[in-house]
Amino acid sequence: MIAENLTGLAGVADAQAAGCSAEVFLFPMRLAGADGGPVRATARITARAR
């Protein structure tokens, strides 16, 4: 999978640097006959255990 032109990733990097875990999800739009297309990219940040 290639994901280009993602924005707002500084928050994900900062959370990981602080010891939090981050999961990134890419939800593609299904386009008939296409070999690529837009995705909705989201991230879930989980605070580290104390």
Contacts in CASP RR format, 6 or more apart in sequence:
PFRMAT RR
TARGET T0000
AUTHOR 0000-0000-0000
METHOD contacts of the structure
MODEL  1
MIAENLTGLAGVADAQAAGCSAEVFLFPMRLAGADGGPVRATARITARAR
1 26 0 8 1.000
3 26 0 8 1.000
3 39 0 8 1.000
3 41 0 8 1.000
6 41 0 8 1.000
12 22 0 8 1.000
12 24 0 8 1.000
12 43 0 8 1.000
12 45 0 8 1.000
15 22 0 8 1.000
15 45 0 8 1.000
16 22 0 8 1.000
18 48 0 8 1.000
19 48 0 8 1.000
20 45 0 8 1.000
20 46 0 8 1.000
20 47 0 8 1.000
20 48 0 8 1.000
21 45 0 8 1.000
21 46 0 8 1.000
21 48 0 8 1.000
22 43 0 8 1.000
22 44 0 8 1.000
22 45 0 8 1.000
22 46 0 8 1.000
23 43 0 8 1.000
23 44 0 8 1.000
23 46 0 8 1.000
24 41 0 8 1.000
24 42 0 8 1.000
24 43 0 8 1.000
25 41 0 8 1.000
25 42 0 8 1.000
25 43 0 8 1.000
25 44 0 8 1.000
26 39 0 8 1.000
26 40 0 8 1.000
26 41 0 8 1.000
27 39 0 8 1.000
27 40 0 8 1.000
27 41 0 8 1.000
27 42 0 8 1.000
28 36 0 8 1.000
28 37 0 8 1.000
28 38 0 8 1.000
28 39 0 8 1.000
29 37 0 8 1.000
29 38 0 8 1.000
29 39 0 8 1.000
29 40 0 8 1.000
31 37 0 8 1.000
END
